[in-house]
Amino acid sequence: MHEESRAALGFDPTPTGDVNWFNDLNRRRTAGPRSPHHRILDSNANESTLAVHSGTYGDPVTGSVGTPVFQTSTFLLDEASYRAFSEGATRDVPIYTRYGNPSQWSVQEKLAALEGAESALVTSSGMSATAATVYALTNSGSHIISAYDVYGGTYNLLREDMPSAGREVTFVDPADPAAIAQAVRPETQLLFFEGLTNPLLKAPPLREISRIARENNALLVVDNTFLSPVNMKPLDLGADLVVHSATKYLNGHSDLTAGCVVGRRKFLDRIWAQTLRFGGSLEPLSCFLLERGMKTLPIRMRTQNANAEGIAAFLSGHPNVVRVHHPSLADYPYSYLREDVHGGYGGMVSFQVRGGGRGRVEADGRATDSLYGNQPGWHRITGEHACQYLAQLSDRGSARGDRHSPRTDPLFRGYRGPHRSDRRSEPGARRPLTRKRAIMRNSFNTSGFSEVAHEIRENPREAQYRYGARARFSPARGVTAHTEPALLGSVKSARDFRIDVRTPDALGASLGSVHEPTPLDLALTAVAACSLKTMVGGGSARGITFESLALTIRAAFVPAADSSDLTVPPAGLGYRIEAEGAADAAVLHEVLDQVRSHSPNHRTLTDPVPVRLDLGGETDEDVAPQAVLPPLATAGAQLLTRRVRWVSGTQFESTGADGPHAPVLRVDQPKQLTGVDWGPNPQEYLLMGLASEVALLARREALLHTGVECSWDVAARARVDIRGLLKVDTSVPVPLQDVVCAVHPAPAPPGSSPQDWQDIARTAVRRSLLVNLLAKAQPVETGLLSAVAV
């Protein structure tokens, strides 16, 4: 079989320009995955046509009009397979059914077409889809917002499993956008809501919620099980991803259990990788059944819409019914839903009867309470909260004093209370694990960068790494610096690394322990580690296998005449690289040239980068003095040194030059948003150092000029445009851009005016060594200290 006939349409081996330096970014991803034999219809086709024909596998041998069942675990490995392995495209080529199977691709293409999405993923159940999505798109240390009355399985996942996985969850009323907005935190990554809630059929205002998510760089996931893509398309309302329990409407025959996730390919690839680890792939026969069921989805939904409206109307006039919950009724409180749906509200109806669990409604002589089941249909509800778990009721304060609470409702007789993990106050109860540091799960790997290289051509916003750090000086503790959540396009990390910082104090005392780093330690580590990781990447692109790699950076500073502090711009920097690898010195020098041109922090030093001062809405451009720097060998210069060595593929370690008591700093390679619970990445270290130094200088200036001790908060933020880094667009600068330093007292010193503390902040920033390091071009000497080929 020819290689071209097996390569999926989403796998285009055609080179796309000079992007080979960082990784082999010579391909692009489109929609899919799918093979050339899967039928792709125009997105404007009729919905019923899409349901029947989209994704159908046209068998080239038999001409079968329906998708065959590819009941196999493995596939022939040929050149396309091996290239997919090497280039990270294993989702696009049939290799192993857990990775992908033409039966899965058929039903996934149909799902994507119906939801109007780039890609889809089928899983073994709705909860498998939900769990994989939540884990793939959040990190340890992150925050999730969801609804009190979300489906019980989802609620248990969020309440029971997320805290032990290092993720915090806040539950809110899904119909209250103000409560949702108030619940958002800087570390919020995910908002998870249902198109219609289970069981009360509340309608979250998805347009408003999507705006809240977008403004806070979080992702919105919508469970569309109750409405189906026939009635509502959440992606059109601003959602990032849609999940379904395909067991219900999508299949419609009560003969399989399945789930799915639908959305942009960049997110689906990450969820796919998580599904591989969870083992939740859908087997081929179930894919066949699900695709068969979806062919009648539009017809079935129209009938179920009409039937549910008729039942709701009948129940609303029944003397034994207290209340009916259905969007078709005039008293339905969420009227905005009618603007978001297309023709109906699904087949779900919930209602309350007189007499609680003892009440009964009879229609045409038959008891409707016998129709309870787990498929779309009627769910018996005797009270507003009767089908929710006690943990859900307790969280929203409904278990006490409610007429139909689990403690009083007959449906809950024999209920022995929540699992022990709900009893947080009891001795020995399991408590959520807390983690000081955050890691990025499933971040972009080699194949992911190919995805990024394609996307940023079409949407430059996806190319922006945005980093931030904060430092706070308090008289009681000194300076503590920490990272802010990093962003890549719309993907947010939850990194939160905290470091106590030491620096010589101008008034004679020394703040902090000698085991703590100074701001300069952080900055030099940032420069050295960034250059070293660039060398690792450049060496990898040239096939170099490094046995060991280290970089020593030294900075020369001239002490000010009137102080023991280093208060004038640095006199220059230089670093030497020690390398052992399977390459001669000439090749290593070529890699070193890549360091000079493509290391962001190196270029930040050699290219002037303006630093703006933010004092509460107003910014001062380029506040650093226009000083001319002396050469590196200036007489009387004081040398500060850090040595960074490569520990593993993504990790570096920085040590000082003053013996075993020097603080050790661990650095993550900034190849993604990222980390493996090791340390901040170089850009974050640089901004932490900048914020720390300015906080200490503001404290010192305030003491010198007012004699008042107070706390200071400083935030340093910047971005890196990776189009230049990846050579996708060589005209884009590589260094840090839009560097902003925000300085504020916390609170303002008593008796001081805003002008007083603003002058102090300006003086602190102007005297900052690190501001000068960024804002002025530095003479940086680079070279190989040793190069040993092994």
C-alpha positions in Angstrom: 0.0 0.0 0.0 1.3 3.4 -0.9 2.5 5.7 1.9 0.3 8.5 0.6 -2.9 6.4 0.9 -2.3 5.7 4.6 -1.2 9.2 5.7 -4.1 11.1 7.3 -5.2 14.4 5.8 -4.1 16.2 8.9 -0.5 15.1 8.4 1.1 17.3 5.7 4.8 16.5 5.3 5.4 19.5 3.1 8.1 21.8 4.6 6.7 25.2 5.6 9.8 27.4 5.7 12.9 27.8 7.8 11.7 26.4 11.1 14.2 23.7 11.6 16.3 25.2 14.3 14.3 24.6 17.4 12.8 21.3 16.4 11.7 19.8 13.1 8.7 22.0 12.7 8.2 21.0 9.1 4.6 20.0 9.2 1.2 21.4 10.0 -1.9 20.0 11.5 -5.4 20.6 10.2 -8.7 19.2 11.3 -9.2 15.5 11.9 -7.6 13.0 12.3 -9.1 11.2 9.3 -7.9 9.3 6.3 -8.3 10.1 2.6 -11.2 7.6 2.6 -13.3 9.4 5.1 -16.1 11.5 3.7 -15.7 15.2 4.4 -18.8 17.4 3.7 -19.1 21.1 3.4 -19.9 22.6 6.8 -22.9 24.4 5.3 -24.6 21.1 4.5 -28.0 20.3 6.0 -27.8 18.9 9.5 -29.5 15.6 8.6 -27.1 15.2 5.7 -24.1 15.7 8.0 -25.5 13.2 10.4 -25.9 10.5 7.8 -22.9 11.0 5.5 -20.2 13.0 7.3 -17.2 10.9 8.3 -18.4 7.7 6.5 -15.5 5.5 5.5 -15.6 4.8 1.7 -13.9 1.4 1.5 -11.7 1.4 -1.6 -12.0 -2.4 -2.0 -15.7 -3.2 -1.5 -17.3 0.2 -2.0 -19.3 -0.3 1.3 -21.8 2.5 1.8 -21.4 2.2 5.6 -18.2 2.4 7.7 -16.8 -1.1 8.3 -15.8 -2.3 11.8 -12.0 -2.2 11.9 -11.9 -4.8 14.6 -8.1 -4.9 15.0 -5.7 -3.8 17.7 -2.7 -3.1 15.5 -2.0 -2.0 11.9 0.8 -2.5 9.4 3.8 -0.3 10.2 5.4 1.3 7.1 7.3 4.4 6.3 4.3 6.6 7.1 4.0 5.0 10.5 7.7 5.4 11.4 7.7 9.0 10.3 4.6 9.6 12.4 6.5 8.2 15.4 9.5 10.4 14.8 7.5 13.6 14.1 4.9 13.2 16.9 1.9 12.5 14.6 0.8 9.2 16.0 -2.8 10.4 16.3 -2.9 10.9 12.5 -1.8 7.5 11.2 -3.3 4.1 12.1 -0.8 2.4 14.3 -2.5 1.0 17.4 -6.3 1.2 18.1 -5.8 2.8 21.4 -4.0 5.7 19.5 -6.5 5.8 16.7 -8.6 3.6 14.4 -10.6 4.4 11.2 -13.8 3.4 13.1 -13.0 6.1 15.7 -12.2 8.6 13.0 -15.5 8.1 11.3 -17.6 8.9 14.3 -15.3 11.7 15.4 -15.6 13.4 12.0 -19.4 13.1 12.3 -19.3 14.6 15.8 -17.0 17.5 14.7 -19.3 18.2 11.7 -22.4 18.4 13.8 -20.9 20.6 16.5 -19.1 22.8 13.9 -15.6 21.9 15.3 -12.1 21.2 14.0 -11.7 17.9 15.8 -13.4 15.4 18.1 -12.4 12.5 20.3 -14.5 9.5 21.4 -14.0 7.8 24.7 -15.4 4.9 26.6 -17.9 6.9 28.6 -19.1 10.4 29.3 -17.2 10.5 32.6 -14.1 9.3 30.8 -14.4 12.3 28.4 -15.0 14.7 31.3 -12.1 13.4 33.4 -9.6 13.4 30.6 -10.7 16.9 29.7 -10.4 18.3 33.2 -7.0 16.7 33.8 -5.5 17.6 30.5 -6.4 21.3 30.6 -5.5 22.0 34.2 -2.4 21.8 36.3 -1.6 21.1 39.9 -2.0 24.4 41.7 -4.8 25.5 39.4 -8.4 26.5 40.1 -11.7 25.3 38.5 -15.2 26.8 38.6 -18.3 24.6 38.2 -21.9 24.4 39.3 -23.5 23.1 42.5 -26.0 21.1 40.5 -23.7 19.6 37.9 -24.2 15.9 37.1 -23.4 13.8 40.1 -20.5 11.9 38.5 -18.9 15.2 37.4 -19.5 16.7 40.8 -17.8 13.8 42.6 -14.8 14.0 40.2 -14.4 17.7 41.0 -15.0 17.5 44.7 -13.3 14.3 45.6 -10.4 13.9 43.1 -9.4 17.4 42.1 -8.2 18.5 45.6 -6.0 15.4 46.0 -4.6 16.2 42.5 -3.6 19.7 43.6 -6.6 21.5 41.9 -9.0 23.7 43.8 -12.7 23.8 42.8 -15.3 26.5 43.5 -19.0 25.6 43.0 -21.4 28.4 42.1 -24.9 28.9 40.9 -24.5 28.4 37.2 -27.2 31.0 36.3 -25.5 33.8 38.3 -22.7 35.4 36.1 -21.8 37.8 38.9 -21.1 34.9 41.3 -19.0 33.2 38.5 -17.0 36.3 37.9 -16.4 36.8 41.6 -15.1 33.2 41.9 -12.4 33.8 39.3 -8.8 33.8 40.6 -5.5 34.4 38.8 -4.9 30.7 38.8 -8.3 29.8 37.4 -7.9 27.7 34.3 -11.2 26.0 33.6 -14.9 26.8 33.8 -17.1 23.7 33.5 -20.8 24.0 33.1 -23.8 22.2 31.5 -25.9 23.6 28.7 -28.9 22.5 30.8 -28.3 21.4 34.4 -29.2 18.0 35.8 -32.0 17.8 37.1 -33.5 21.3 37.3 -32.8 22.3 33.7 -31.2 25.6 34.7 -29.7 27.4 31.7 -26.3 29.0 32.4 -25.8 32.2 30.4 -23.1 30.7 28.2 -22.4 33.9 26.2 -21.7 35.8 29.4 -19.7 33.0 31.0 -17.6 32.7 27.8 -16.8 36.4 28.1 -15.8 35.9 31.7 -13.5 33.0 30.7 -12.0 34.9 27.8 -11.2 38.0 29.9 -9.5 35.9 32.5 -7.6 33.6 30.1 -9.5 30.6 31.2 -11.1 27.9 29.1 -14.9 27.2 29.1 -16.0 23.6 28.7 -19.8 22.9 28.3 -21.5 19.5 28.8 -24.0 19.5 26.0 -25.5 16.1 26.7 -29.0 17.3 27.5 -29.4 19.5 24.4 -27.2 17.7 21.8 -25.7 19.5 18.8 -29.1 19.5 17.1 -30.5 21.9 19.7 -27.5 24.0 20.7 -23.9 24.5 19.5 -21.9 25.8 22.5 -18.9 26.5 20.4 -20.9 29.2 18.6 -21.7 30.8 22.0 -18.0 31.1 23.0 -17.2 27.7 24.5 -13.8 26.3 23.9 -14.8 22.6 24.2 -17.9 20.5 24.3 -18.3 17.2 26.1 -21.2 14.7 25.8 -22.2 11.5 27.3 -22.8 9.8 24.0 -24.6 7.0 25.8 -27.7 9.2 25.8 -29.0 11.2 22.8 -26.1 10.8 20.4 -26.4 7.0 20.4 -30.1 6.8 21.2 -30.5 3.0 21.3 -29.5 2.2 24.9 -27.0 -0.4 23.7 -23.6 1.2 24.4 -21.7 3.4 26.8 -19.6 6.2 25.3 -18.5 9.8 25.6 -16.9 12.5 23.4 -15.1 15.8 23.5 -15.3 18.3 20.6 -13.4 21.5 19.9 -10.1 22.9 18.5 -7.5 20.4 17.5 -4.9 22.0 19.8 -6.9 21.1 22.8 -8.1 17.8 21.6 -4.5 16.6 21.0 -3.8 17.2 24.7 -7.0 15.4 25.8 -6.2 12.6 23.5 -2.8 12.2 25.2 -4.5 12.2 28.6 -7.0 9.6 27.4 -4.1 7.3 26.3 -2.8 7.4 29.9 -6.3 6.9 31.4 -7.1 4.0 29.0 -10.5 5.4 28.0 -10.4 4.8 24.2 -13.6 3.6 22.6 -13.4 0.2 20.9 -14.3 -0.2 17.2 -17.6 -2.0 17.6 -19.0 0.7 19.9 -17.8 3.3 17.4 -19.8 1.5 14.7 -22.9 1.5 16.9 -22.5 5.1 17.9 -22.1 6.2 14.2 -25.2 4.2 13.3 -27.2 5.9 16.1 -26.1 9.4 15.2 -27.5 9.0 11.6 -31.0 9.4 13.1 -30.1 12.0 15.7 -31.8 15.1 14.0 -35.0 13.1 13.4 -35.1 11.7 17.0 -34.3 15.0 18.6 -37.2 16.8 16.8 -39.6 14.2 18.0 -38.2 14.2 21.5 -38.4 18.0 21.6 -42.0 18.0 20.7 -42.9 15.1 23.1 -41.1 16.8 26.0 -43.0 20.1 25.4 -46.3 18.2 25.3 -45.5 16.4 28.6 -44.4 19.6 30.3 -47.6 21.4 29.2 -49.7 18.5 30.5 -47.9 18.3 33.9 -48.0 22.1 34.4 -51.8 21.8 34.5 -52.0 18.7 36.7 -53.5 19.3 40.2 -50.9 17.0 41.9 -47.9 18.8 40.4 -46.3 21.7 42.3 -43.9 22.8 39.7 -42.6 21.8 36.3 -39.0 22.6 35.1 -38.9 22.9 31.3 -37.7 25.7 29.0 -40.8 25.7 26.9 -43.0 26.9 29.7 -43.9 30.6 30.1 -42.6 30.8 33.7 -39.2 29.4 32.8 -36.8 31.9 34.4 -33.9 31.7 31.9 -35.5 33.2 28.8 -32.2 33.9 27.1 -31.9 30.2 26.4 -34.5 30.6 23.6 -32.0 32.8 21.7 -29.3 30.1 21.9 -31.1 27.0 20.8 -32.2 25.8 17.4 -35.7 24.3 17.5 -36.1 22.7 20.9 -34.8 21.8 24.3 -34.4 18.0 24.3 -36.4 15.3 26.0 -35.7 16.0 29.6 -38.5 17.2 31.9 -38.3 17.5 35.7 -41.2 18.2 38.1 -42.2 18.3 41.8 -45.3 16.5 43.1 -47.4 17.1 46.1 -46.6 14.9 49.1 -42.9 14.5 48.4 -41.8 11.0 47.7 -45.3 9.6 48.4 -46.9 11.6 45.8 -47.8 10.1 42.4 -49.0 11.5 39.1 -51.2 9.3 37.0 -51.6 9.9 33.3 -54.0 7.8 31.3 -54.2 5.5 34.2 -50.5 4.8 34.4 -48.0 5.8 37.1 -45.3 8.0 35.6 -43.0 7.4 38.5 -42.1 4.0 37.1 -40.4 5.7 34.1 -37.2 6.5 36.0 -34.1 5.4 34.2 -30.6 6.4 33.2 -31.4 7.1 29.5 -33.0 10.3 28.3 -36.5 10.2 29.6 -38.2 11.0 32.8 -36.3 11.3 36.1 -38.6 11.1 39.2 -38.0 14.1 41.4 -39.8 14.5 44.6 -38.1 17.6 45.8 -35.9 20.3 44.3 -32.7 18.5 45.5 -33.8 14.9 45.7 -31.6 13.6 43.0 -28.4 15.3 44.2 -25.8 13.9 46.5 -25.7 15.0 50.1 -22.2 16.5 49.5 -23.8 18.8 46.8 -26.6 19.8 49.2 -24.3 20.5 52.1 -22.0 22.7 49.9 -24.9 24.8 48.9 -26.5 24.8 52.4 -29.6 22.9 51.3 -29.4 19.9 53.6 -30.6 21.8 56.7 -34.2 22.9 57.0 -35.2 22.0 53.5 -38.5 20.3 53.2 -37.2 17.8 50.7 -33.6 17.3 52.0 -32.1 13.8 52.0 -32.6 13.7 55.7 -36.4 14.0 55.4 -37.2 12.7 51.9 -38.4 9.1 51.6 -36.3 8.6 48.6 -33.2 8.8 50.8 -34.4 6.3 53.5 -31.5 3.9 54.2 -29.0 6.5 53.0 -26.1 6.3 55.5 -24.5 9.6 54.7 -21.5 10.7 52.6 -18.2 8.9 52.2 -15.8 9.5 55.0 -13.8 11.9 52.8 -16.8 14.3 53.0 -16.3 14.6 56.8 -13.5 17.0 56.6 -13.6 17.9 60.3 -13.4 14.4 61.7 -10.1 13.2 63.1 -8.3 11.2 60.5 -10.4 12.4 57.6 -8.7 12.6 54.3 -7.8 16.1 53.4 -6.9 17.6 50.0 -3.1 17.5 49.4 -1.5 20.9 49.1 1.5 21.5 46.9 3.7 24.5 47.2 4.7 24.4 43.5 2.6 23.9 40.4 3.4 21.9 37.3 2.0 22.0 33.8 0.5 18.7 32.7 0.5 17.6 29.1 2.2 20.8 28.0 3.4 21.2 24.4 6.0 18.6 23.4 7.8 18.3 20.0 4.6 17.6 18.1 2.8 20.3 20.0 5.3 22.9 18.7 4.4 21.9 15.2 0.8 22.7 16.1 1.9 26.0 17.5 4.0 26.8 14.4 1.0 26.3 12.2 -1.5 28.2 14.5 0.6 31.3 15.0 0.7 32.0 11.3 -3.1 32.4 11.4 -3.5 33.9 14.9 -0.5 35.8 16.2 -2.1 35.9 19.7 -1.3 32.2 20.0 2.4 33.1 19.7 2.6 35.2 22.9 4.2 33.7 26.0 3.2 36.1 28.7 5.1 35.9 32.0 4.8 37.7 35.3 6.3 37.8 38.8 5.5 39.6 42.0 7.7 40.5 44.9 6.6 41.9 48.3 8.7 43.5 51.0 7.3 43.4 54.5 9.2 44.6 57.5 8.5 41.3 59.3 9.6 38.9 56.6 11.8 40.7 54.1 11.3 40.0 50.4 9.3 37.1 49.0 9.0 36.7 45.2 6.6 34.4 43.4 5.6 33.7 39.8 2.2 34.6 38.3 0.3 32.2 36.0 2.0 32.1 32.6 0.0 32.3 29.4 0.5 30.9 25.9 -2.3 32.3 23.8 -5.4 31.1 25.6 -3.6 28.4 27.6 -2.8 29.3 31.2 -0.4 27.5 33.5 -0.8 27.5 37.3 2.8 27.8 38.1 3.4 29.3 41.6 7.0 29.2 42.7 7.9 31.2 45.8 11.4 32.2 46.8 12.7 34.2 49.8 15.2 36.8 48.5 18.3 38.3 50.1 20.2 41.4 49.3 22.7 43.7 51.1 20.8 46.6 52.7 22.0 50.1 52.2 21.4 51.0 55.8 24.0 48.4 57.0 22.0 45.3 57.9 21.7 42.2 55.7 18.2 41.0 54.8 17.7 37.3 54.7 19.9 34.3 55.1 23.1 33.6 53.1 21.3 30.5 51.8 18.8 32.7 50.0 19.5 34.2 46.5 19.9 37.8 45.8 18.0 39.5 42.9 21.2 39.3 40.9 21.5 35.6 41.6 18.0 35.2 40.1 18.8 37.4 37.1 22.1 35.8 36.2 20.6 32.4 36.6 17.9 33.5 34.2 20.4 34.6 31.5 22.7 31.6 31.9 19.9 29.0 31.9 18.1 30.6 28.9 21.3 30.5 26.9 22.0 27.0 28.0 18.6 25.7 27.0 19.0 27.4 23.6 22.2 25.5 23.2 20.5 22.3 24.1 17.8 23.0 21.5 20.3 24.0 18.8 22.4 20.9 19.5 19.4 18.7 19.3 18.5 20.1 15.9 22.0 19.2 14.7 22.0 15.7 16.2 24.5 16.5 18.9 24.3 14.2 22.0 25.7 16.1 24.9 27.3 14.1 27.6 27.5 17.1 29.9 26.9 20.8 29.4 27.4 23.8 31.8 27.6 27.5 31.4 29.3 29.9 33.8 28.2 33.5 33.7 30.0 36.4 35.3 28.9 40.0 35.6 31.2 42.9 36.5 29.7 45.7 38.6 31.4 48.9 39.8 30.4 49.8 43.4 29.1 53.3 43.9 31.5 55.7 45.6 29.1 56.7 48.4 27.7 53.2 49.2 28.7 49.6 49.6 25.8 48.8 47.3 26.1 48.1 43.6 24.1 51.1 42.4 25.5 51.8 39.0 24.9 49.9 35.8 26.8 46.7 35.3 30.1 47.0 33.6 29.5 44.0 31.4 28.8 40.3 31.3 30.5 37.3 29.9 30.0 33.5 29.9 31.9 30.5 29.1 30.4 27.1 28.0 31.8 23.8 29.1 30.5 21.0 26.8 31.2 17.3 26.2 29.4 15.7 23.3 29.5 13.9 20.1 30.5 16.9 18.1 33.7 18.8 17.3 34.4 22.3 18.4 33.4 23.8 15.1 29.9 22.4 15.4 29.7 23.6 19.0 30.6 27.1 17.8 27.8 27.0 15.3 25.4 26.2 18.1 26.9 29.0 20.2 26.0 31.4 17.3 22.4 30.2 17.7 22.6 31.1 21.4 23.6 34.7 20.4 20.7 35.1 18.0 17.9 33.0 19.5 18.3 33.0 23.3 15.6 35.4 24.5 17.3 36.5 27.6 20.7 36.9 25.9 19.1 39.1 23.3 17.2 40.9 26.0 20.7 42.0 27.3 22.3 42.8 24.0 19.2 44.6 22.5 17.8 47.5 24.5 14.4 46.6 25.9 12.5 49.6 27.3 11.1 49.1 30.9 7.9 51.0 31.7 6.9 52.0 35.2 3.3 51.6 36.2 2.1 53.7 39.1 -1.6 52.9 38.8 -2.7 53.3 35.2 -0.1 55.8 34.0 3.2 54.4 32.6 6.6 56.2 32.3 8.5 55.1 29.2 12.1 54.0 29.6 12.8 55.2 33.1 16.4 53.9 33.2 19.1 56.5 33.0 21.0 56.8 29.7 24.3 55.6 31.0 27.3 54.5 28.9 28.6 51.2 30.1 32.3 50.7 30.6 34.0 47.5 29.2 34.0 44.3 31.0 37.6 44.6 32.3 37.0 47.9 34.2 39.4 48.4 37.1 37.8 47.9 40.4 34.8 46.0 39.1 33.2 43.4 41.4 32.5 40.1 39.7 29.4 38.1 40.5 29.2 34.5 39.1 26.6 31.8 38.7 27.2 28.4 37.1 24.3 26.5 35.5 24.5 22.9 34.4 22.2 20.8 32.4 20.6 18.1 34.5 18.1 16.5 32.1 16.1 17.3 29.0 14.0 20.0 30.7 15.9 20.8 33.9 18.9 22.9 34.8 20.6 23.7 38.1 22.2 26.9 39.1 24.9 27.3 41.8 26.9 30.2 43.1 30.6 30.7 43.1 31.1 31.3 46.8 31.2 27.7 48.0 28.8 25.2 49.3 26.6 27.7 51.1 25.6 29.5 47.9 21.9 29.0 47.2 21.0 26.3 44.6 18.3 27.3 42.1 16.5 24.8 39.9 15.4 26.0 36.5 12.8 24.6 34.1 13.5 24.8 30.4 10.9 27.2 28.9 10.0 24.9 26.0 6.4 25.0 27.2 4.4 26.7 29.9 5.6 24.2 32.0 7.7 22.4 34.3 8.0 19.2 36.1 7.8 20.7 39.6 11.4 21.7 39.4 11.6 25.5 39.3 10.7 28.7 37.5 11.8 29.0 33.9 14.5 31.6 32.9 12.0 34.4 32.0 10.2 34.0 35.3 13.5 34.1 37.2 14.5 37.3 35.4 11.2 39.0 36.3 11.3 37.7 39.9 14.8 39.2 40.3 13.6 42.5 38.8 10.5 42.7 41.1 12.6 41.7 44.1 15.3 44.3 43.6 12.8 47.1 43.0 10.9 46.2 46.1 14.1 46.4 48.2 15.1 49.6 46.6 11.7 51.2 47.2 11.9 50.2 50.9 15.4 51.7 51.1 14.4 55.0 49.4 11.4 55.3 51.7 13.5 54.8 54.8 16.2 57.3 53.7 13.8 60.0 52.8 10.8 59.5 55.2 12.2 57.3 57.9 9.0 55.3 57.7 9.1 51.5 57.3 6.3 50.1 55.2 5.5 47.2 52.8 5.9 47.4 49.1 4.4 45.3 46.3 6.0 45.1 42.9 4.8 43.3 39.8 7.1 42.7 36.8 5.5 41.4 33.6 6.7 40.8 30.0 6.0 38.7 26.9 8.0 36.7 24.4 6.8 36.4 20.8 7.8 32.9 19.8 7.3 33.6 16.1 10.9 34.9 16.1 12.1 32.2 18.4 10.9 29.4 16.1 11.8 31.3 13.0 8.3 31.2 11.8 8.6 35.0 11.3 12.2 36.2 11.4 11.1 39.8 11.5 9.7 39.4 15.0 12.0 40.3 17.8 13.3 37.5 20.1 13.9 39.4 23.3 11.4 40.1 26.1 8.9 42.7 25.0 6.5 45.1 26.8 8.4 44.9 30.1 6.3 46.7 32.8 7.2 47.2 36.4 4.2 48.2 38.7 5.2 49.6 42.1 2.8 50.3 45.0 3.1 50.7 48.8 0.9 48.3 50.8 -0.5 50.5 52.2 0.9 54.0 51.6 3.0 55.4 54.4 1.0 57.5 56.9 1.1 61.2 56.0 2.5 60.6 52.6 0.9 61.9 49.4 0.6 59.9 46.2 3.3 62.1 44.7 5.7 61.2 47.6 5.5 57.4 47.1 5.4 57.7 43.3 8.7 59.7 43.5 10.1 56.9 45.7 9.1 54.3 43.1 10.6 56.2 40.2 13.9 56.5 42.1 13.9 52.8 43.0 13.4 51.8 39.4 16.0 54.2 38.0 18.6 52.9 40.5 17.8 49.3 39.7 20.7 47.3 38.3 18.4 44.9 36.6 16.3 47.7 35.0 19.6 49.0 33.6 20.6 45.4 32.6 17.4 45.2 30.5 17.0 48.7 29.2 20.5 49.3 27.9 22.5 47.2 25.4 25.1 45.2 27.3 28.6 44.1 26.1 28.4 40.3 26.5 31.4 38.1 25.8 30.6 34.5 24.9 32.9 31.6 24.2 33.7 28.0 24.8 35.7 27.3 27.8 36.2 23.7 26.9 34.8 21.4 24.2 35.6 17.7 24.4 34.3 15.3 21.8 33.5 11.9 23.3 
